[in-house]
Amino acid sequence: MSQNLRPRKAVILAGGFGTRLTEETVLRPKPMVEIGDRPILWHIMKMYAHHGIHEFVICLGYKGYFIKDYFVSYLWQRSSFTLDMQKMNIEYHDAHPERWKVSLIDTGNDVPTGERLRRVRDYLDEDCPFCLTYGDGVADLDIGASIDFHLKHGKLATITAVAPPGRFGALRVDGDSVRDFEEKPDGDGGLINGGFMIMSPKALDYVEGEPAMLEQGPLVKMAQDNQLMAYRHHGFWQPMDTLRDLQKLQQLWAGGNAPWKCWE
């Protein structure tokens, strides 16, 4: 096994209930909520593909059949085609297929993230690291640079450390008089796990045993064993936790100002 090989696959956790975005997720899983006319899952995969990762293992759970249907019908939904009903042949026109290989794996409903990762272990390479992220966040992250960082330090896992986005507007007050409303700056000096992780195959040993949330079990144990490193990202990072988050991402995309769009 070589730890110096670059990752070929990305695992995307896409099985949660999305309870803080019930306006959308009552009908579909959160990774299928659209920014523009494409699911946020598509945006995440385009980010990885731009950095040379074209194989994906998607951990399905809540309403996973929506995600299966999307990929099974991906080409004909995005292309014009001629259907020969007698021969049951389809001739595609102006088709632009992605260079993706996608494994869609049912990992169960109401399953913690660490257990979802354990259940896809057989779909990962044994000889090189893999990328791992959540199916509900985007960033202008240089994924290639984060991989270089991981390969250089030689530990089992790397998380991307980010400042959480400001949630509320701040008041500028002079005495008792409100002078202005200002956007709250991102973060308060603390950092959080923004996803976009890289792991050695040996890190999967930490997800064996009692099922647990990835952040509350395996990552904690890796940190205690000095096997977890943080790649600091100071640029744009935005989860899609709430309707307000979704609206922000949609506005950025509609205005042609999406920082995470690194592809043509």
N, C-alpha and C positions, 0 to 999 in steps of 0.2 A: 504493500500500500504506500502510495506517495502522497504526502501532504502538500507537495509543491505543484500538483496539477491544478489547473484552473477549473472552477466549477463549470459543469455542463448543464446542470438542471437547477430549476428554481421550484421550491415548494410554496404553494400559496394556500393559506388557511382561509377557507371560504364556507365554513359550515355553521357559523353562529346565527343567533336569532335576530340580531340587530335591533334590540328592544328600545334603544334610544332614538330610533328612526322609524317608528311604527307607521308614520304617515305613508311610507314607501314599502316597508318590509312586511306589512300584513299580507301583501300580494306576491312578493318575490324576495329572494335572498338579497342581502345588502350588496354583495359584489355585482349584482345585476342591475343596480340602480344606475341610471344613465347620466353621464356628463356629455352634453351635446347629444348625439344619437348613438353613443357607444357606452356599454357598461364600464364602470370604473375598473372592473377586472381586466377589460381589454386595454385600458390605459396603462395599467401596471405591467401587463405582459409586453406592451410596446416599449416600455422603458427598459425592461430586461433585454429584449431582442436587440435594441439599439446598442447594447453593450456586449452582444455576442452570445447571449443565452437564449436558445430557441426551444429547449425542452422543459416542459412544465408538468408538475404533479399537483393537481388541485384537490384539496381535501374537502369533500362535499359533506353536507349535513342537512340543515333546514332547507326544504324546497330545492334540493340538489338537482331535481329533474329539470328545473329551469335552465341551469347551467349546461346540463347535458344537451338539451334541445338546442341551445344557442350554438354550440360547437358542431353538432351534427348537421344543422341547417345553415352553417356560417356561409358557405360558398354560394349556395343558390339564393340566399337572402340578399347578398351583396352584388349579384351579377345578373345580367340578362342571359337567357339561355333558350335553346330550342329543345323541346322534348319530343322524341319519336315514340309515340304511344304504342305502336305495334312492336317495335324492337326494345322498348323500355330503355332507350339510350338518352343521355342528356349531353348536349353540346353547349358548352359555356362560351359566352361572349364577354369581352372586356372584363375578364376575371383577373383578380389580383390576389391570389392565395398567399397567406402568410407562410413563412418558413418555420412553422411551429409543429412540434410533436407534443400532444396534450394527453396526459393520463388523467382521467376523471375517476376518482376513487371515493366510493361511499365510506365515510368514516363514522357514520352514526349521528343521530340527533342528540342534543344535550350532552355532548362529550367534551371534556376539557381539552385545551389546545395541545397539551403535552401528549395526551392519549391519541389525538388525531395524528400527530407526527409519528408516534410509535407504529400506528396502523399502516403507514405508507413506507415503512423502512425497506420492504422488499422491492420497492419501485425505484430505489436510489442506488447510485453507484457505490461500490465498496472501495474504490481505489482513488477517490478524489472528493473534495469538499462539495457542498451544495449550498445554494442560497435559500433563504426562508423569509417570508414576509406575510403580512396580513392582507386580506382582500378588500381593504377599505381605506387605503391611504396612498398619497402620491407625494413626490418630492422632486426637486431639481438635483437630486443626488448623483454624483459621479460614481456609479456602481463599480466601474472598473477600478477606480482608485481605492474604494473600500475593499475590494478583493485583494489588491496589491498589499494593502495594510494587513489584511488577515494572513496572507501567505508569508509576510515578512516576520510577524511576531511569533508564529508557530504555536499559538495556543489553540484550544479546541473550538472556540467560538468567538464571534465578533457581533456586537449589536451596534446599530447606528444610534448615537446619542443626539437628541435634538431638544431645543427649547419648545415647550408647549405653546401653541398659538394663544394670543390674547382672546378672551371670550367676551369681554364687556368693554364698552366705551368708558373712558376716564373723564372726570370733570376737572377743568382748570378753574380754581376758585380764588378770588381775591377778597379776603375777609369773608363776608357772607354772600358775596355776589358771584354768581356763575359767569365767568368770562368766555368760556369756550368748551366744546366737547372734543375730546381727542381719542383716537384709537388707542386702546391699551396695548403697550408694547408686548411682544412675544416673551413669554416666560417671566420668571422672577429670580433668575440666577440659577435655578435648578434645571436639571436635565432629565429626560425620560427616554424610555426605549421607543424609538420610532419605527421599529421593524427593520426591514432590509438587512437581515442578518446573514452571516456566513458561518457554516458549521462543518467541522470534520466529521467523517462517519463515526469516529469514536465517541463523539458527543451524544450519539443516540443511545449509548449505554445509560445515560442519565435519565432517559425517559422510560426505562424499564421499571417494572414494579407497580407501585400504587399509582393509579391515574391521577394526574394533577394538571393544573394550569401551567403552561410553559413558564410563565413569569414567577409563579409562586413555588415551583419545585425545581425542575431541572436547571433553570438559569441561576437560581439562588445557590444551588449546590456547586455549579461550575464556578461561580464567583468565590465561594468559600474555599475552593480548591485552587484558586488563582489560575483558572483556565478560561476566564471570560474577559474580553477586551472591548473597549468602546472606541468606535470611529466617530469622531465629532463632526457633525454636519451643521454648518452655520447658515445655510441657505434656506430656501423655501421648503416647508414640510406642512402638509395639511391632511389630517384624518377626516373621514366623513362620518362623524358620530351622530350629528344632529341635523335637523332640517336647515338650520342656519349654515352649517358647514357645507351642506349640499348646495345651497343657493350661492355661496361664495365661489365654489368650484365651477358651477355652471356659468356664473357671470364672468369669471376669468376666461373660460373656454370660449364663450360667445363673443367676448371682446377681443379675441386673438391674443390674449395676454397670459396664456397658461404656462407658468414657469417649468412645469414638468415635461412639456412637449419637447423632447430632444430628437425626435425622428422627423423625417420629411414625409 
